[in-house]
């Protein structure tokens, strides 16, 4: 399978939203430079963003692949959402 990478940096016209981006290092269906470039562009434009790489989970691991570190993403995401005040802190 081709690991396509977008040739140009991400550009925003005011429509970008705060983003929590995560992926598994062992996901061979995509080129992870895309996530990294998107994250960098968000930060350059002052948009709240978090990027997390899990070691294992493959492609499309949903709420996490049992027995891998990818199961931690929902809890980590909730913590980020609270830190950024998108969710109430209890």
C-alpha positions, -999 to +999 in steps of 0.1 A: +000+000+000+013+035-009+021+058+020+010+090+004+022+123+018+006+156+010+033+176-009+024+210+006+021+223+041-014+226+055-030+260+049-060+274+068-086+300+058-101+304+092-120+271+092-095+250+112-107+238+146-089+227+177-076+192+172-065+161+192-045+140+168-033+105+175-019+075+156-001+043+161+035+040+149+028+006+135+000+019+113+016+013+079-015+025+059-006+062+062+025+084+062+028+099+096+045+130+083+009+142+073-001+142+110+030+159+120+027+186+093-009+192+101-001+196+138+027+220+131+004+241+109-022+242+136+003+254+162+017+280+137-017+294+134-024+296+171-050+267+171-051+244+201-037+210+192-022+179+207-003+152+188+002+117+204+020+087+188+013+053+203+037+025+196+011-001+188-025-001+175-023-005+138-047+013+115-082+021+127-079+010+163-111+027+175-110+030+213-077+012+214-064-022+205-066-045+235-032-052+250-015-022+234-007+013+245-033+027+221-060+019+247-048+050+266-060+075+240-096+082+253-083+090+288-054+112+274-079+130+252-103+137+280-074+151+301-064+174+271-100+185+266-102+194+303-068+212+302-080+233+272-113+239+290-134+221+263-148+199+290-156+208+326-130+200+352-145+180+381 
